[in-house]
Amino acid sequence: MMASVNARIDQAPIIDIWPEPQPIQSTLPSVLAFDIGMLPNPLHAWVQDISDRMQAPIEYVAVSAMIAAGTLIGRKVGIRPQENTDWVEVPNFWGCIIGRPGVLKSPSMKAALAPLYRIAERERELFQAKHDEWADREIEREMRADAFKKAVKGRLRDNPGASLADLTAADDPEPQLTRYVANDTSYQSLAELLRTGAPNGILAFRDELMSLIKGLDNEANVEARGFYLSGWNGTEAYTFDRIGRGFNLHIPAVTISLFGSTQPGRICEYVSNVLAGGAGDDGLIQRFGFMVWPDMPANWKDIDREPDAYARGQAFAAYDCLAALDPAQMGASSDNYGGPPYLRFDEEAQAEFRQWRTNLEGRLRNGDMHPTLESHIAKYRKLIPTIALVHHLMEIGSGPVGLLSVLAAMAWGEFLESHALRVYGAAADISGDGARTIIRNIKKGELSSPFTIRELKRKGWSGLTDEAHVMRALELLEEHHFLRVKPVETGGRRSPQVIINPKVLGQ
């Protein structure tokens, strides 16, 4: 009897033995729609025009435009968010735009950073002209230096204690190039740029941002990571004392803006490790206040027109004003305790910001948020007042920061928080995203049954390069009856093989 039952089982189609696969639903949180009114008025038409012509998410362009503005202001002027204290923040923003390959991240950033690069190129041309003139005076400098030495020798020959106060050496220092952007540089070189050519701050721009961030996770780069973390504050001094590089190489304030792009899988994989308390859990990723992951527009249009010249002219003129900013002319205050010149809020704006801050501090203390997300939102203490400062300087240009600018900054805060929730939520669901990626590629014929963990990792699919993430995705797929993970003995080691449910291919 048992033999006949076994025979019937052996003859039964294998597909009938497997249960039906259960769907793994996506849990990607929704995000708020972008409101063009959050931008300073001179940028409205220009940002909209770029987005329309490219058919790219407006968020990519808007964030890039704000990063450029903050970079130009840097430490020229800060904001003191309270009425009386000396707490000051400067608008060196950290941003990251997120999207799949081919969604025009790089062209959007390039278009919106164009005013910054234009100003940088203009500075380069001025520097070259000044440097050529300086080089032409080399013989004159040598002769003046020789004359000074002879005068000193002559004075001291007869009277070694003679005063030299009336003798001065010629002062003709080599011109320094004002820098705004650095792309591929070591942290030591970045520090030297800040010390000599970018006293108000510099933008470290990396098209693929995660390569930099992951590199900073390396134990060998712990000093570089600390330097970048200091640079986010924009107000901390830093002094290098290294044999080989020199001593007392002092930077009054390390002010680094940081910006780039990445793909959803790469940042979710990284943030997932941070959420688990792994590498990177020191607040670096939480400093990216301008982090956006928008939905792609549902419909595409072929927009073939010239750029809006008037809108571009208005925007570029506003950036030129930021580059030429004079704190004294705009009514900025200074004190005897160091730090940059600063503005404060007017009475209405101060009351609105105080209420916003009270609500924020209450949220941060109620224990409802994951500690990593809580750390991210806590950094809005700097983000919101500095956005208000940028908005004010591009709209009004001088005097106390007003209510309209604070309201625009608060709207930015709500918008950016929804995107942060998307990133952290997707990172928490990285096993689900990895599982859906595996099934999608199985159906495309990229994997066949059976396959090994090593084969899967070699594919290099987004979110599936780390073995822990791979195993969690496979466990989820096994729970939902898409496959079975079967250990196989291989020379004393257990190497898992993955058997695909045949019903998956029939779906």
PyMOL commands that set and color helices and strands:
alter all, ss='L'
color gray80, all
select helices_A, chain A and resi 2-11+14-16+36-38+41-54+58-73+105-112+114-136+138-158+187-196+209-217+219-233+264-275+285-287+309-323+347-365+371-378+380-395+403-428+430-443+453-458+467-479+502-505
alter helices_A, ss='H'
color red, helices_A
select strands_A, chain A and resi 78-80+94-98+181-182+202-208+236-242+246-254+256-262+290-292+342-344+451-452+483-490+493-500
alter strands_A, ss='S'
color yellow, strands_A
deselect
rebuild
show_as cartoon
